[in-house]
Amino acid sequence: VTLSRPIDEEIKLQKLNTISFDKLKSNFREEFLSLKHKVYQDSKPKRVNGRNINGPKLVELLISFVNSINKGIVPNINTAWDSIIKNEIESQYNKTRTYLKQLFKSFNTQNTNSTSFILNNLFKLKYNIIQFYNKIIQINPEIITNSEYNELYLKYKNEIEQETDKEIIRTQ
């Protein structure tokens, strides 16, 4: 698909990202909107390893390909995909650590002295933290079947459990 030149002035063209859409030439806007409609109507979801991938994963995959090409390496979709999944596991680990800290901070501000209340709620906190971390499996079920992903997942899960246990001991 070719599009008309969006604006005539060369200087403005060099700073196209600063110009609002309604200031562009009308024929360009019409062509652009037609293309946008076509993309949304005719495009099928992109798939990798039998799974649809969302926009952020596609961007990460494309960045990996561009980096490989820039280094003179032939892009490898499996290597790039491995990197994406590992990054998602690490990201979920970091989100879980933040969640853990927030939960214990709010728990510690409740300031109750009842031992049964503390023990019962600490168990619930630990359960919620592990459930929060396990959301990554719902997003990427291949973590269970791929030994490399599973090893990383379990490593971080163990760290989360240890950190949670330390917080529980500190709270008691």
KOLPAVO-227694 format. One line per field, with one value per residue (C-alpha): residue number from 0; residue in one letter; chain; x, y, z. Coordinates in Angstrom, 3 decimals. Layout:
// KOLPAVO-227694
seq = NUM ...
type = A ...
mol = A ...
east = X ...
north = Y ...
up = Z ...
// end
This chain:
// KOLPAVO-227694
seq = 0 1 2 3 4 5 6 7 8 9 10 11 12 13 14 15 16 17 18 19 20 21 22 23 24 25 26 27 28 29 30 31 32 33 34 35 36 37 38 39 40 41 42 43 44 45 46 47 48 49 50 51 52 53 54 55 56 57 58 59 60 61 62 63 64 65 66 67 68 69 70 71 72 73 74 75 76 77 78 79 80 81 82 83 84 85 86 87 88 89 90 91 92 93 94 95 96 97 98 99 100 101 102 103 104 105 106 107 108 109 110 111 112 113 114 115 116 117 118 119 120 121 122 123 124 125 126 127 128 129 130 131 132 133 134 135 136 137 138 139 140 141 142 143 144 145 146 147 148 149 150 151 152 153 154 155 156 157 158 159 160 161 162 163 164 165 166 167 168 169 170 171
type = V T L S R P I D E E I K L Q K L N T I S F D K L K S N F R E E F L S L K H K V Y Q D S K P K R V N G R N I N G P K L V E L L I S F V N S I N K G I V P N I N T A W D S I I K N E I E S Q Y N K T R T Y L K Q L F K S F N T Q N T N S T S F I L N N L F K L K Y N I I Q F Y N K I I Q I N P E I I T N S E Y N E L Y L K Y K N E I E Q E T D K E I I R T Q
mol = A A A A A A A A A A A A A A A A A A A A A A A A A A A A A A A A A A A A A A A A A A A A A A A A A A A A A A A A A A A A A A A A A A A A A A A A A A A A A A A A A A A A A A A A A A A A A A A A A A A A A A A A A A A A A A A A A A A A A A A A A A A A A A A A A A A A A A A A A A A A A A A A A A A A A A A A A A A A A A A A A A A A A A A A A A A A
east = 0.000 1.330 0.208 0.308 2.771 1.162 2.417 4.177 6.732 9.994 10.792 7.380 7.760 10.938 8.943 5.833 5.365 4.717 1.929 -1.645 -3.507 -6.104 -3.350 -2.207 -3.396 -6.964 -6.113 -3.381 -5.831 -8.388 -5.767 -4.416 -7.862 -8.617 -5.360 -6.069 -9.510 -8.028 -5.413 -7.995 -10.450 -8.117 -5.224 -5.206 -3.535 0.177 1.076 4.284 4.556 0.830 -0.172 -1.547 0.811 -0.248 1.182 3.878 5.135 5.184 7.157 9.638 9.990 10.582 13.159 14.965 14.989 16.273 19.019 20.067 20.159 22.142 24.700 24.921 23.178 20.312 17.228 16.024 12.365 12.836 15.682 13.706 10.613 12.658 13.871 10.324 9.021 12.002 11.520 7.844 8.689 11.207 8.725 6.057 8.616 9.368 5.664 5.099 7.887 6.279 2.881 4.419 5.891 2.590 0.611 2.925 3.113 -0.674 -0.834 1.712 -0.197 -3.311 -1.492 -3.494 -2.102 -4.316 -2.063 -4.816 -5.666 -2.013 -1.375 -4.615 -4.046 -0.350 -1.333 -3.825 -1.184 1.266 -1.422 -2.357 1.267 1.866 -1.414 -0.323 2.995 1.293 -0.679 2.323 1.380 -2.091 -0.503 2.213 1.160 4.280 6.194 4.978 6.089 9.324 12.073 14.116 11.127 9.981 13.406 13.416 9.815 10.567 13.736 11.776 8.871 11.298 12.731 9.222 8.367 11.592 11.030 7.425 8.574 11.105 8.332 6.105 8.871 9.464 5.752 5.366
north = 0.000 3.396 6.560 10.103 12.499 13.609 17.200 19.270 21.244 19.312 20.834 19.823 16.380 15.854 16.527 14.632 13.113 16.590 17.433 16.535 14.160 16.770 19.075 16.471 16.508 15.234 12.619 11.196 11.037 9.185 6.725 6.200 5.531 3.132 1.269 1.194 -0.269 -2.859 -3.897 -4.312 -6.155 -8.416 -9.135 -12.368 -12.565 -13.255 -16.652 -18.083 -21.708 -22.136 -19.210 -15.795 -13.068 -9.651 -6.285 -6.017 -9.547 -8.820 -5.627 -7.499 -10.171 -7.573 -5.735 -9.035 -9.621 -6.107 -6.477 -9.805 -8.323 -5.304 -7.701 -9.607 -12.653 -14.449 -13.974 -17.138 -17.109 -19.808 -17.944 -14.708 -16.439 -17.992 -14.536 -13.161 -15.933 -15.639 -11.873 -12.379 -14.816 -12.354 -9.497 -11.476 -12.280 -8.552 -7.670 -10.372 -9.017 -5.568 -7.103 -9.035 -5.865 -4.006 -6.821 -7.104 -3.361 -3.117 -6.215 -4.797 -1.521 -3.374 -3.870 -6.708 -8.838 -11.893 -14.866 -16.804 -13.740 -13.270 -16.938 -17.319 -14.159 -14.828 -18.136 -16.282 -13.717 -16.394 -18.142 -14.862 -14.088 -17.509 -17.226 -13.815 -15.223 -18.231 -15.962 -16.229 -19.869 -18.838 -16.384 -18.815 -22.438 -23.712 -22.832 -26.143 -28.269 -26.525 -27.556 -24.372 -22.109 -24.314 -24.223 -20.407 -20.270 -22.600 -20.700 -17.464 -19.207 -20.559 -17.065 -15.633 -18.320 -17.689 -13.939 -14.470 -16.765 -14.146 -11.551 -13.941 -14.539 -10.801 -10.202 -12.735
up = 0.000 -0.871 0.846 -0.402 1.113 4.398 4.212 1.552 3.567 3.971 7.384 8.761 7.191 9.210 12.388 11.353 14.788 16.219 13.771 14.668 12.387 11.410 10.053 7.503 3.893 3.510 0.857 3.151 6.074 3.931 2.642 6.155 7.624 4.764 5.430 9.160 8.488 6.138 8.691 11.436 9.172 7.207 9.539 11.453 14.861 14.728 16.138 17.539 18.618 18.066 20.297 19.455 20.563 21.768 20.766 23.449 22.717 18.998 19.595 21.796 19.118 16.405 18.530 19.037 15.272 14.550 17.171 15.636 12.148 13.374 14.885 11.608 13.060 11.353 13.575 15.273 16.269 18.929 20.625 20.506 21.876 24.702 25.624 25.697 27.965 30.325 30.512 31.334 34.133 35.574 35.226 37.092 39.792 40.230 40.292 42.906 45.115 44.965 45.751 48.664 50.173 49.820 51.444 54.429 54.846 55.042 57.252 59.698 59.981 61.196 64.522 66.021 68.830 68.383 67.596 65.823 63.700 62.759 61.891 59.949 57.937 57.316 55.738 53.530 52.610 51.568 49.521 47.782 46.997 45.419 43.477 42.225 41.009 39.406 37.055 34.729 34.070 32.921 30.502 29.343 29.939 28.169 31.338 32.744 29.780 28.814 31.230 30.744 31.443 34.301 35.938 35.901 37.089 40.018 40.926 41.253 42.985 45.586 46.101 46.529 49.087 51.010 51.011 52.143 54.951 56.103 56.211 58.158 60.737 60.993 61.557 64.381
// end
